[in-house]
């Protein structure tokens, strides 16, 4: 029986195709109710969001939002993937990062990972935080090197580390043609981090040897992480990686390698963030851009970029680090859907020090759940054909290519790093983003939004690594709020209690609850404990309640109507009781006795810093 709705239209019939103008008309009606009288394209623009690199995210995408033909998976321009089968054969590579100076502890962690789903290893070798080159054999004891590819991150100790790794392959009788992984040579990446002059000699030498003897081993890594960790945008990260890859391509071909051979020696490393759509678009755009480079060099089929995605260290928080599990899950999803060949999920306690066994387990199981339970790799390029993703990929590619051209005009990546061109552009991007973070336009759950002052601190053994000097900075999204919370922690340790603010709520709960919650959330982001007792005050009770709160700062919270009636009198009562600063939760207005206003979009970091200063919290 066919069900017939009241208007007589069969539910099995084709639904009418609404016009774009009809949707805009409905949007106009909704916006009018919120006080915005706009029409036509202006209504759509009112719901659009401008993100980094001048990209605009619109509320609706249709077939009119065309983008260049993305081609087929496994074929130039490789937008849809470097392989025709995508990751359907075995999923993406689960590559976990290990950095410990103790070879025995490192070996224990490595074996635990390999026995529980990890398919390749990323080892930090040398330096203060890596395993010594002499301990590499012990660290890899019991590892089947013919089954588990190893990617090195050895920095200045590249020659010694690579030599030792190849010795282990020979000692364990792994055929040269079966060796997989990477040596991690990245002199330009090192220069970006340290500020030194890049020397490509060793990278070229190892690339030549790998080409001759180890066809499955890539000598050079084009690491875009230094630019991401310095606060760069997605387009700047891509543009820098392109410029770096082109510099290596020039050096390798000048040394005698063919374009195809040189391309085969490169692996590209990108950051994956909790913005899953931007991550998907970034990896797709990266392949398209590198395919264009290979095409210009006369080897279009060599442009199938090998990609290693790493969940962003910039997004990892030190407070409420458990939320990092959600961030890394979104990042891993974006990396997998975006077509990364290998994905590294950083442990949720990465920002706190050396991860423990539980954190490593959660990190590796993130990929396992997405692969084995969610079956995310069973579809080739699952985002392909999405009007939004295709348009975002195209716009991001255009922006990245423009930044790449800017670097090339500056003389190439080495020259742009030495002159400060790259650093200046990244710094400008980070400065703009810091403003959004400070105003909570880019909220950080557990830090700038919904912090928990009573949470137990998660402690980990410190990583013995000296911060790079002279190169690009290393930033974190939570850094400004972390400084405020550290001041509060020091005050708690010195006095036995945190700095406090009195919440002076006016009128019934229906009038004050929303703004009282907003104010409490805002002040806690700076480690300032809200005192909301009693639940409501008026001009006659405010002074006594404030005196009992043990603070000299207060914040009025209520509706605009009650502010007009009571704010002035209550503020004056608070001042007479000793309040040195009276805030009001709401848009700036004319209320006697009120010193400052806190509202959505205000500079929260500046407000909280000034509050702590007035309280004498160092």
Backbone torsions as a table, in degrees:
resi	resn	phi	psi	omega
1	UNK	NA	132.8	177.5
2	UNK	-87.7	125.0	-179.9
3	UNK	-77.9	129.5	-180.0
4	UNK	-110.8	118.8	175.9
5	UNK	-70.3	175.5	-173.2
6	UNK	-58.2	-34.6	-175.7
7	UNK	-85.1	1.6	176.7
8	UNK	89.1	-1.8	-179.3
9	UNK	-82.2	126.8	178.7
10	UNK	-70.4	136.5	178.3
11	UNK	-69.6	-16.0	178.0
12	UNK	-86.5	-8.0	-178.3
13	UNK	-78.6	166.1	176.7
14	UNK	-68.4	134.5	176.2
15	UNK	-75.9	145.0	179.2
16	UNK	-63.9	145.6	-179.0
17	UNK	-90.1	105.9	-177.7
18	UNK	-69.8	147.7	177.6
19	UNK	-81.6	155.8	178.9
20	UNK	-58.9	-36.1	-179.4
21	UNK	-66.0	-31.6	177.4
22	UNK	-65.7	-42.6	178.4
23	UNK	-62.7	-43.9	178.9
24	UNK	-60.6	-37.3	179.6
25	UNK	-63.8	-39.5	177.8
26	UNK	-66.7	-38.6	178.2
27	UNK	-63.6	-42.3	178.8
28	UNK	-57.2	-42.3	-179.9
29	UNK	-62.8	-42.2	179.0
30	UNK	-65.4	-43.4	-178.8
31	UNK	-66.1	-35.2	178.5
32	UNK	-61.4	-37.4	179.0
33	UNK	-66.3	-26.0	178.9
34	UNK	-92.9	7.0	175.6
35	UNK	94.4	8.1	179.7
36	UNK	-107.8	112.5	-178.6
37	UNK	-96.7	85.1	179.5
38	UNK	-128.3	159.5	-179.0
39	UNK	-145.0	162.7	177.0
40	UNK	63.6	-139.5	-178.2
41	UNK	-65.0	-24.8	178.6
42	UNK	-63.4	-32.1	178.2
43	UNK	-66.1	-39.9	178.8
44	UNK	-69.6	-39.1	179.1
45	UNK	-64.6	-30.3	179.9
46	UNK	-65.8	-23.7	179.8
47	UNK	-100.7	2.9	179.4
48	UNK	-85.6	154.8	-178.6
49	UNK	-125.2	127.3	176.0
50	UNK	-88.8	125.2	-179.9
51	UNK	-113.1	-171.1	-177.8
52	UNK	-59.9	157.3	178.3
53	UNK	67.8	15.7	179.5
54	UNK	74.6	9.2	178.7
55	UNK	-74.0	145.2	-179.0
56	UNK	-120.4	124.6	176.1
57	UNK	-95.7	119.1	-176.5
58	UNK	-96.9	160.3	-176.5
59	UNK	-75.3	-18.4	-176.6
60	UNK	-145.2	134.8	175.3
61	UNK	-122.8	138.9	-179.2
62	UNK	-132.8	-175.8	179.3
63	UNK	-63.7	-15.3	177.8
64	UNK	-73.0	-18.5	-180.0
65	UNK	-85.7	69.2	-175.6
66	UNK	-75.3	157.9	177.9
67	UNK	-141.0	161.4	179.0
68	UNK	-56.3	151.1	179.9
69	UNK	-57.0	122.3	-178.1
70	UNK	-79.6	-5.5	178.9
71	UNK	74.8	-161.5	-179.4
72	UNK	-111.1	151.0	177.6
73	UNK	-57.4	133.7	178.5
74	UNK	87.0	0.5	-180.0
75	UNK	-129.1	151.3	179.6
76	UNK	-54.1	138.9	8.8
77	UNK	-88.6	17.7	174.3
78	UNK	62.5	17.5	176.8
79	UNK	-57.5	-37.5	-174.8
80	UNK	-90.4	5.4	176.6
81	UNK	136.5	151.2	-178.4
82	UNK	-80.4	-17.9	-178.5
83	UNK	-125.1	143.7	179.9
84	UNK	-59.3	-34.2	-177.4
85	UNK	-88.7	0.2	-178.2
86	UNK	58.8	-135.6	178.9
87	UNK	-104.4	16.8	-173.2
88	UNK	-67.6	-25.5	-176.2
89	UNK	-66.7	-47.7	-177.7
90	UNK	-148.0	13.0	-177.6
91	UNK	80.5	175.7	175.9
92	UNK	-74.3	159.5	177.3
93	UNK	-70.8	131.3	177.2
94	UNK	-93.6	99.4	-173.5
95	UNK	-109.9	108.2	-179.0
96	UNK	-95.1	143.9	-178.2
97	UNK	-90.7	137.8	178.0
98	UNK	-132.5	126.3	176.7
99	UNK	-139.1	102.7	178.6
100	UNK	-149.8	135.6	179.9
101	UNK	-77.3	-8.4	-178.1
102	UNK	-97.9	109.2	-176.6
103	UNK	-59.2	-37.1	-178.1
104	UNK	-67.8	-45.5	178.5
105	UNK	-65.4	-38.3	178.7
106	UNK	-63.6	-42.1	179.1
107	UNK	-61.9	-41.1	178.4
108	UNK	-61.6	-43.6	-179.6
109	UNK	-68.5	-40.2	-179.2
110	UNK	-62.9	-47.2	-179.3
111	UNK	-64.6	-39.1	177.8
112	UNK	-61.5	-41.3	178.8
113	UNK	-64.9	-46.9	-176.5
114	UNK	-66.9	-30.6	179.3
115	UNK	-78.0	-9.7	-173.4
116	UNK	-130.1	35.0	168.8
117	UNK	115.3	-15.7	179.1
118	UNK	-74.2	140.2	-176.1
119	UNK	-110.1	-15.7	176.9
120	UNK	-152.7	163.7	-173.9
121	UNK	-119.4	143.2	174.4
122	UNK	-121.0	107.6	-171.4
123	UNK	-109.4	129.0	170.6
124	UNK	-84.9	123.2	-175.8
125	UNK	-122.8	133.5	177.5
126	UNK	81.2	178.4	-178.5
127	UNK	72.9	-172.1	-177.1
128	UNK	-73.8	-29.9	-173.3
129	UNK	-107.7	-2.4	-177.9
130	UNK	-101.7	167.2	176.9
131	UNK	-70.9	137.9	178.0
132	UNK	-61.6	149.4	178.3
133	UNK	-56.3	-38.0	179.8
134	UNK	-66.5	-18.7	-179.6
135	UNK	-99.4	5.0	-176.7
136	UNK	-64.8	-39.0	179.6
137	UNK	-62.6	-42.7	179.0
138	UNK	-66.3	-39.3	-179.1
139	UNK	-64.4	-30.5	-177.9
140	UNK	-102.2	14.2	178.5
141	UNK	-63.3	126.9	179.6
142	UNK	87.1	-3.4	179.5
143	UNK	-87.9	128.5	176.6
144	UNK	-79.5	96.3	-173.2
145	UNK	-68.1	-18.1	176.4
146	UNK	-79.7	-13.3	-179.6
147	UNK	-108.2	-30.0	-175.4
148	UNK	-112.5	101.9	177.4
149	UNK	-60.5	147.1	180.0
150	UNK	-119.7	130.0	174.8
151	UNK	-112.7	125.2	-177.9
152	UNK	-93.2	150.2	170.3
153	UNK	-134.3	87.1	-168.9
154	UNK	-111.5	-8.6	177.1
155	UNK	57.3	-126.4	-177.2
156	UNK	-68.9	-15.7	-178.4
157	UNK	-99.2	28.2	-178.9
158	UNK	-55.4	-51.7	-175.6
159	UNK	-57.8	-48.8	-177.4
160	UNK	-66.5	-42.4	-177.8
161	UNK	-67.4	-44.3	-179.5
162	UNK	-64.9	-41.3	178.7
163	UNK	-61.3	-43.4	-179.3
164	UNK	-67.5	-39.9	179.5
165	UNK	-64.0	-44.3	179.0
166	UNK	-66.3	-33.0	175.2
167	UNK	-62.5	-39.7	179.1
168	UNK	-66.1	-38.3	176.5
169	UNK	-60.5	-44.8	-179.4
170	UNK	-67.2	-42.4	-178.9
171	UNK	-62.0	-36.2	-178.6
172	UNK	-94.2	13.3	172.4
173	UNK	57.2	41.6	173.9
174	UNK	-86.6	120.1	-179.3
175	UNK	-58.1	142.2	-177.1
176	UNK	-57.3	-35.4	-178.7
177	UNK	-73.1	-13.8	-179.6
178	UNK	-95.3	-7.0	-178.0
179	UNK	-70.4	130.8	178.2
180	UNK	-129.8	156.5	177.4
181	UNK	128.3	-151.6	-178.3
182	UNK	-156.5	149.4	179.2
183	UNK	-89.5	-16.2	172.6
184	UNK	75.8	21.2	177.6
185	UNK	-66.0	123.1	-178.3
186	UNK	-152.2	70.5	-176.8
187	UNK	-60.9	-33.5	178.6
188	UNK	-72.1	-35.7	175.2
189	UNK	-64.9	-40.1	176.4
190	UNK	-62.7	-41.6	179.2
191	UNK	-63.6	-37.7	178.7
192	UNK	-63.3	-38.6	-178.1
193	UNK	-78.5	-35.5	-172.2
194	UNK	-101.8	-22.1	-176.0
195	UNK	84.7	2.7	180.0
196	UNK	-82.0	178.8	178.7
197	UNK	-88.4	132.1	-178.3
198	UNK	-74.6	140.7	175.5
199	UNK	-122.7	111.6	-174.6
200	UNK	-89.5	3.3	-174.0
201	UNK	-58.5	-50.4	-177.2
202	UNK	-65.9	-40.1	-179.6
203	UNK	-61.3	-42.4	179.3
204	UNK	-64.8	-43.4	-178.7
205	UNK	-62.0	-44.5	-179.4
206	UNK	-70.3	-34.0	177.3
207	UNK	-64.6	-40.7	177.9
208	UNK	-63.0	-42.2	-178.7
209	UNK	-68.2	-42.2	179.2
210	UNK	-63.3	-38.1	178.5
211	UNK	-61.9	-39.6	-178.0
212	UNK	-75.8	-43.8	-166.8
213	UNK	-112.7	-30.7	-173.2
214	UNK	-128.0	79.1	-174.0
215	UNK	-62.2	-21.4	-179.9
216	UNK	-96.2	3.0	-177.4
217	UNK	-108.1	124.4	179.2
218	UNK	-96.8	128.8	-174.5
219	UNK	-84.7	-30.2	-168.2
220	UNK	-116.5	137.0	175.1
221	UNK	-114.6	127.4	172.8
222	UNK	-94.2	94.5	-172.0
223	UNK	-94.4	112.4	178.3
224	UNK	-88.7	-1.7	-177.2
225	UNK	-62.0	-36.6	178.8
226	UNK	-58.1	-32.5	-178.0
227	UNK	-80.2	-36.7	174.2
228	UNK	-65.7	-44.6	-177.5
229	UNK	-70.9	-15.0	175.9
230	UNK	-89.6	4.4	177.1
231	UNK	98.4	10.6	-178.8
232	UNK	-70.3	157.4	177.7
233	UNK	-81.6	175.0	178.6
234	UNK	-62.0	-42.3	-180.0
235	UNK	-66.4	-38.7	178.8
236	UNK	-68.3	-35.6	176.0
237	UNK	-63.7	-46.1	179.2
238	UNK	-65.8	-44.9	-179.4
239	UNK	-61.7	-40.7	178.6
240	UNK	-65.8	-39.2	179.9
241	UNK	-67.6	-37.2	177.1
242	UNK	-62.7	-47.3	-179.4
243	UNK	-62.1	-39.2	178.2
244	UNK	-66.9	-45.6	179.0
245	UNK	-61.1	-39.8	178.3
246	UNK	-65.7	-39.6	178.3
247	UNK	-61.3	-43.1	178.4
248	UNK	-67.7	-37.9	179.9
249	UNK	-62.6	-43.1	178.0
250	UNK	-61.4	-46.6	-176.7
251	UNK	-64.7	-41.1	-177.5
252	UNK	-70.7	-40.0	178.9
253	UNK	-70.7	-35.4	175.5
254	UNK	-64.9	-26.3	179.3
255	UNK	-84.5	-0.6	174.1
256	UNK	114.1	-7.1	178.2
257	UNK	-79.4	147.0	173.4
258	UNK	-73.2	164.3	-179.5
259	UNK	-59.7	-43.6	179.0
260	UNK	-62.0	-43.0	-179.9
261	UNK	-65.3	-40.7	-179.8
262	UNK	-65.4	-44.3	178.8
263	UNK	-61.5	-35.2	-178.7
264	UNK	-69.0	-14.4	-179.7
265	UNK	-91.5	-1.3	-174.1
266	UNK	-107.2	134.8	168.2
267	UNK	-123.5	136.7	-176.5
268	UNK	-104.7	135.4	-179.3
269	UNK	-117.6	127.1	-178.2
270	UNK	-128.5	158.3	176.2
271	UNK	-86.9	141.1	173.6
272	UNK	-113.1	127.1	-175.9
273	UNK	-111.6	176.1	179.4
274	UNK	-72.9	-7.9	171.0
275	UNK	-83.5	89.0	-169.7
276	UNK	-64.5	-34.3	-179.1
277	UNK	-70.2	-38.3	177.3
278	UNK	-66.8	-37.0	177.2
279	UNK	-64.5	-45.2	177.9
280	UNK	-57.9	-48.9	-178.1
281	UNK	-65.2	-36.3	-177.8
282	UNK	-64.4	-45.4	-179.1
283	UNK	-68.5	-37.2	178.0
284	UNK	-67.5	-42.4	178.8
285	UNK	-65.5	-37.5	-179.8
286	UNK	-60.2	-43.1	179.3
287	UNK	-66.4	-41.2	179.4
288	UNK	-62.6	-42.4	-178.3
289	UNK	-67.6	-42.7	-179.5
290	UNK	-68.4	-33.0	175.7
291	UNK	-61.9	-35.9	177.7
292	UNK	-66.7	-39.9	177.2
293	UNK	-61.4	-46.9	-179.5
294	UNK	-63.3	-37.2	178.8
295	UNK	-63.1	-45.1	179.2
296	UNK	-63.3	-32.2	179.2
297	UNK	-80.0	-0.8	175.8
298	UNK	89.3	12.9	-179.4
299	UNK	-135.6	68.4	-174.2
300	UNK	-59.9	-32.2	-177.8
301	UNK	-77.1	-9.5	179.2
302	UNK	-89.1	2.0	-173.9
303	UNK	-87.3	14.7	178.7
304	UNK	-77.9	95.3	-173.5
305	UNK	-68.0	132.5	173.8
306	UNK	-88.7	123.8	-171.7
307	UNK	-120.2	136.4	173.5
308	UNK	-121.2	117.0	180.0
309	UNK	-103.1	138.2	-179.3
310	UNK	-125.6	130.4	178.5
311	UNK	-62.1	137.1	-168.4
312	UNK	-62.2	123.9	172.4
313	UNK	-69.7	-25.7	-178.0
314	UNK	-63.1	-33.8	-175.9
315	UNK	-85.1	-10.2	-176.5
316	UNK	-75.4	134.2	-177.9
317	UNK	-107.0	154.6	177.1
318	UNK	-92.3	-29.6	174.8
319	UNK	-88.8	142.8	-179.2
320	UNK	46.6	55.1	-173.7
321	UNK	-65.4	-14.6	179.7
322	UNK	-60.7	-29.7	178.9
323	UNK	-64.8	-21.8	177.9
324	UNK	-59.6	-26.2	177.5
325	UNK	-61.2	-38.7	178.9
326	UNK	-70.3	-40.8	-179.6
327	UNK	-63.4	-44.9	-178.2
328	UNK	-69.9	-29.0	176.5
329	UNK	-65.6	-45.4	177.4
330	UNK	-62.8	-41.0	-179.7
331	UNK	-65.4	-42.1	179.0
332	UNK	-64.1	-41.5	176.8
333	UNK	-59.4	-46.3	179.5
334	UNK	-61.7	-41.3	-179.9
335	UNK	-65.4	-43.2	-179.6
336	UNK	-66.2	-46.4	178.9
337	UNK	-66.0	-33.4	-179.8
338	UNK	-72.8	-12.1	174.3
339	UNK	98.9	20.4	177.7
340	UNK	-62.3	141.8	178.8
341	UNK	-78.3	-34.4	177.9
342	UNK	-138.1	143.1	-178.2
343	UNK	-129.1	130.6	173.9
344	UNK	-110.3	119.8	174.3
345	UNK	-98.6	113.5	178.8
346	UNK	-70.6	140.9	178.4
347	UNK	-60.0	151.4	-175.3
348	UNK	-63.0	-21.7	179.4
349	UNK	-99.2	19.7	-177.0
350	UNK	-55.8	-38.4	-176.5
351	UNK	-75.9	-8.9	-175.0
352	UNK	-100.5	-17.1	-178.7
353	UNK	145.6	-151.8	179.7
354	UNK	-70.2	126.7	-177.5
355	UNK	-68.9	150.2	176.2
356	UNK	-91.4	179.8	-175.2
357	UNK	-63.7	-36.8	179.8
358	UNK	-64.2	-44.0	-179.2
359	UNK	-64.5	-39.7	177.8
360	UNK	-65.3	-37.9	179.4
361	UNK	-64.1	-46.0	178.8
362	UNK	-60.7	-40.2	-178.5
363	UNK	-61.9	-48.7	-177.9
364	UNK	-71.3	-32.2	-179.6
365	UNK	-72.5	-18.4	176.4
366	UNK	-59.3	-48.9	177.1
367	UNK	-66.0	-40.1	-177.7
368	UNK	-60.3	-43.4	179.6
369	UNK	-63.8	-44.5	-178.7
370	UNK	-66.5	-33.1	-178.7
371	UNK	-83.6	-50.0	-170.6
372	UNK	-90.0	-31.5	-178.0
373	UNK	-100.0	-39.6	179.5
374	UNK	-90.2	-11.5	177.7
375	UNK	56.0	39.4	-173.5
376	UNK	-67.7	-25.5	-176.7
377	UNK	-90.7	0.7	-176.5
378	UNK	-79.9	-8.9	177.6
379	UNK	-112.5	133.1	178.5
380	UNK	-80.2	124.5	179.8
381	UNK	45.6	64.8	-176.1
382	UNK	-60.8	-22.0	179.0
383	UNK	-87.8	-9.0	-178.1
384	UNK	-61.2	136.5	-180.0
385	UNK	92.4	-13.3	175.0
386	UNK	-68.5	123.9	-178.7
387	UNK	-58.6	-39.6	-179.5
388	UNK	-65.0	-49.9	-177.0
389	UNK	-65.5	-43.2	-179.0
390	UNK	-63.8	-41.1	179.8
391	UNK	-68.9	-41.7	179.0
392	UNK	-63.9	-40.8	177.2
393	UNK	-58.9	-45.3	-178.3
394	UNK	-65.0	-46.8	-178.1
395	UNK	-66.8	-38.7	178.5
396	UNK	-66.7	-39.5	177.8
397	UNK	-62.2	-42.2	178.7
398	UNK	-62.2	-44.9	-179.3
399	UNK	-65.7	-40.6	179.4
400	UNK	-66.8	-39.5	179.4
401	UNK	-64.4	-36.8	178.0
402	UNK	-64.2	-40.7	179.0
403	UNK	-69.0	-38.3	175.6
404	UNK	-59.1	-44.1	179.2
405	UNK	-64.6	-36.8	177.4
406	UNK	-62.0	-41.4	178.3
407	UNK	-65.8	-42.3	179.6
408	UNK	-63.5	-38.2	177.3
409	UNK	-65.8	-27.3	178.8
410	UNK	-81.2	1.3	177.6
411	UNK	107.6	6.6	-179.1
412	UNK	102.0	174.2	-172.8
413	UNK	-62.1	-43.1	-178.9
414	UNK	-62.5	-44.5	-179.5
415	UNK	-68.3	-39.6	-179.6
416	UNK	-66.7	-33.5	175.4
417	UNK	-69.5	-45.2	-177.2
418	UNK	-65.4	-35.9	-177.7
419	UNK	-80.8	-13.7	-178.6
420	UNK	90.1	2.1	-178.9
421	UNK	-58.8	-48.3	-179.6
422	UNK	-64.1	-45.6	-178.5
423	UNK	-60.0	-41.1	-179.2
424	UNK	-64.9	-43.2	-179.4
425	UNK	-66.6	-41.5	179.5
426	UNK	-66.2	-40.6	-179.8
427	UNK	-62.2	-39.4	179.5
428	UNK	-65.1	-40.2	178.2
429	UNK	-65.0	-43.3	-179.2
430	UNK	-68.0	-35.9	178.3
431	UNK	-61.5	-42.4	178.3
432	UNK	-66.8	-38.6	-179.8
433	UNK	-69.9	-35.9	178.0
434	UNK	-60.5	-36.6	177.6
435	UNK	-63.4	-41.9	178.3
436	UNK	-65.7	-38.0	178.1
437	UNK	-66.3	-43.3	-179.1
438	UNK	-64.8	-32.3	-179.8
439	UNK	-92.2	4.2	179.2
440	UNK	59.9	24.7	171.1
441	UNK	-73.1	-23.1	168.7
442	UNK	-117.1	90.0	-173.7
443	UNK	-72.9	151.1	176.9
444	UNK	-121.1	104.9	-176.8
445	UNK	-62.4	130.8	-179.3
446	UNK	88.9	-8.7	-178.9
447	UNK	-124.2	-70.1	178.0
448	UNK	-90.4	-16.8	176.1
449	UNK	-128.9	134.5	176.2
450	UNK	55.0	48.2	176.0
451	UNK	-73.4	156.4	177.1
452	UNK	-120.5	106.5	-178.1
453	UNK	-69.3	-24.1	-177.0
454	UNK	-91.5	4.4	-177.9
455	UNK	-64.7	147.2	176.6
456	UNK	-79.3	131.3	-179.3
457	UNK	-66.4	138.2	175.4
458	UNK	-91.9	119.6	-176.4
459	UNK	-110.3	137.5	178.6
460	UNK	-135.5	157.8	176.2
461	UNK	-64.7	132.1	-176.2
462	UNK	-65.8	146.0	175.6
463	UNK	-83.6	121.8	-176.9
464	UNK	-78.9	66.9	-178.9
465	UNK	-123.4	128.2	175.6
466	UNK	-79.8	135.8	179.4
467	UNK	-64.0	136.6	178.3
468	UNK	-59.1	140.7	-179.6
469	UNK	-113.6	135.2	173.1
470	UNK	92.3	-13.1	-179.1
471	UNK	-101.6	-156.1	178.3
472	UNK	-66.6	146.7	179.6
473	UNK	-71.9	166.1	173.4
474	UNK	-117.0	118.1	-173.4
475	UNK	-112.5	163.6	173.4
476	UNK	-138.0	148.0	179.2
477	UNK	-63.9	-31.0	-172.9
478	UNK	-91.7	5.0	-168.0
479	UNK	-61.3	-42.1	-177.9
480	UNK	-66.8	-42.3	179.7
481	UNK	-72.6	-31.7	177.6
482	UNK	-64.0	-37.3	177.3
483	UNK	-63.6	-40.7	178.5
484	UNK	-65.5	-43.3	-179.5
485	UNK	-66.7	-33.7	178.4
486	UNK	-65.0	-37.7	176.5
487	UNK	-63.4	-41.7	178.3
488	UNK	-64.6	-41.1	178.9
489	UNK	-61.6	-41.7	179.7
490	UNK	-65.1	-38.3	178.2
491	UNK	-65.9	-40.4	177.9
492	UNK	-62.2	-43.8	-179.8
493	UNK	-65.4	-34.0	-176.2
494	UNK	-83.1	-33.5	-172.5
495	UNK	-115.5	-14.0	-179.0
496	UNK	91.2	-3.2	176.5
497	UNK	-151.9	159.4	-179.6
498	UNK	-82.3	160.3	170.9
499	UNK	-61.3	147.2	-173.1
500	UNK	-126.8	157.7	172.7
501	UNK	-132.9	136.5	179.7
502	UNK	-88.3	124.3	176.9
503	UNK	-90.6	108.3	180.0
504	UNK	-96.2	93.5	-176.9
505	UNK	-89.7	129.1	-177.2
506	UNK	-106.7	138.0	174.4
507	UNK	79.6	-172.4	-177.7
508	UNK	-68.9	166.8	-177.8
509	UNK	-57.3	-38.0	-179.6
510	UNK	-60.8	-27.2	-177.8
511	UNK	-86.4	-34.2	-170.9
512	UNK	-110.8	-15.0	-171.6
513	UNK	-57.4	-47.2	-176.0
514	UNK	-60.4	-47.3	-177.2
515	UNK	-77.1	-29.4	175.3
516	UNK	-65.7	-40.4	177.1
517	UNK	-65.9	-41.4	178.2
518	UNK	-60.3	-48.0	-177.7
519	UNK	-65.5	-42.8	179.3
520	UNK	-61.1	-42.7	179.0
521	UNK	-62.8	-44.2	-178.6
522	UNK	-62.4	-49.6	-176.8
523	UNK	-69.0	-34.2	178.3
524	UNK	-65.8	-25.6	177.3
525	UNK	-61.4	-22.9	176.2
526	UNK	-102.7	12.1	179.5
527	UNK	78.9	17.6	-179.1
528	UNK	-99.3	120.4	-174.7
529	UNK	-79.6	124.8	177.9
530	UNK	-80.0	136.3	175.0
531	UNK	-110.6	110.4	-175.9
532	UNK	-118.3	61.4	177.9
533	UNK	-138.4	124.2	-2.8
534	UNK	-72.0	172.5	-176.4
535	UNK	-65.9	-24.2	178.5
536	UNK	-147.7	148.9	178.3
537	UNK	-134.5	168.6	171.5
538	UNK	-141.4	-171.6	-175.1
539	UNK	-60.9	-31.4	-176.5
540	UNK	-82.6	-24.7	-176.2
541	UNK	-108.8	-9.5	-173.3
542	UNK	-64.2	-42.6	-175.6
543	UNK	-61.7	-48.4	-178.5
544	UNK	-64.7	-41.3	180.0
545	UNK	-65.1	-41.0	179.1
546	UNK	-64.6	-42.6	-179.5
547	UNK	-60.3	-33.0	-178.7
548	UNK	-80.8	-11.6	-174.5
549	UNK	-77.2	-19.8	179.5
550	UNK	74.3	31.7	178.3
551	UNK	-142.1	171.7	177.1
552	UNK	-123.8	20.8	178.7
553	UNK	-130.3	138.2	-179.8
554	UNK	-135.2	156.9	177.7
555	UNK	-136.0	122.9	177.4
556	UNK	-79.9	136.8	-178.9
557	UNK	-138.0	121.8	176.3
558	UNK	-175.6	-166.3	178.1
559	UNK	-86.1	162.0	178.8
560	UNK	-59.7	-37.0	-179.1
561	UNK	-64.4	-43.5	180.0
562	UNK	-73.2	-29.7	174.1
563	UNK	-58.9	-44.4	-178.5
564	UNK	-61.5	-31.8	-177.4
565	UNK	-87.5	-39.3	-167.0
566	UNK	-122.0	-19.6	-170.5
567	UNK	-55.8	-46.7	-177.8
568	UNK	-59.6	-48.8	-178.1
569	UNK	-64.5	-44.0	-178.8
570	UNK	-66.3	-42.0	179.1
571	UNK	-60.2	-43.4	179.1
572	UNK	-64.9	-35.8	177.0
573	UNK	-65.5	-38.6	178.5
574	UNK	-65.9	-41.4	179.0
575	UNK	-64.3	-41.9	179.3
576	UNK	-64.7	-24.0	179.3
577	UNK	-88.7	1.3	175.4
578	UNK	111.4	6.4	178.8
579	UNK	-66.4	122.1	179.3
580	UNK	-84.6	-19.9	-179.1
581	UNK	-149.5	128.1	178.7
582	UNK	-118.1	121.4	178.4
583	UNK	-103.8	159.5	174.5
584	UNK	-132.8	128.7	179.4
585	UNK	-82.5	102.4	-178.3
586	UNK	158.1	172.4	-179.9
587	UNK	-64.5	146.5	-179.3
588	UNK	-53.7	137.2	179.3
589	UNK	-147.5	-162.0	-178.3
590	UNK	-114.8	88.1	-179.1
591	UNK	-125.0	118.6	-179.2
592	UNK	-62.5	140.8	178.8
593	UNK	86.7	-13.4	-179.6
594	UNK	-89.5	127.0	-177.7
595	UNK	-90.6	-34.1	-173.1
596	UNK	-156.2	157.1	-177.5
597	UNK	-118.6	141.4	173.8
598	UNK	-118.1	133.8	-173.8
599	UNK	-156.4	164.8	178.6
600	UNK	-60.8	123.1	-179.1
601	UNK	99.9	-5.7	177.3
602	UNK	-74.6	163.6	179.0
603	UNK	-77.3	92.6	-174.8
604	UNK	-64.2	-40.7	-179.0
605	UNK	-62.1	-43.7	179.4
606	UNK	-64.2	-42.3	179.8
607	UNK	-62.1	-49.2	-176.3
608	UNK	-67.4	-37.5	178.3
609	UNK	-63.4	-41.3	179.4
610	UNK	-68.7	-35.9	177.3
611	UNK	-62.6	-46.8	179.5
612	UNK	-63.9	-37.4	177.3
613	UNK	-60.7	-45.6	-178.5
614	UNK	-65.5	-29.5	179.2
615	UNK	-82.0	-5.4	-178.8
616	UNK	75.7	23.4	179.0
617	UNK	-86.4	112.5	-175.1
618	UNK	-72.7	NA	NA
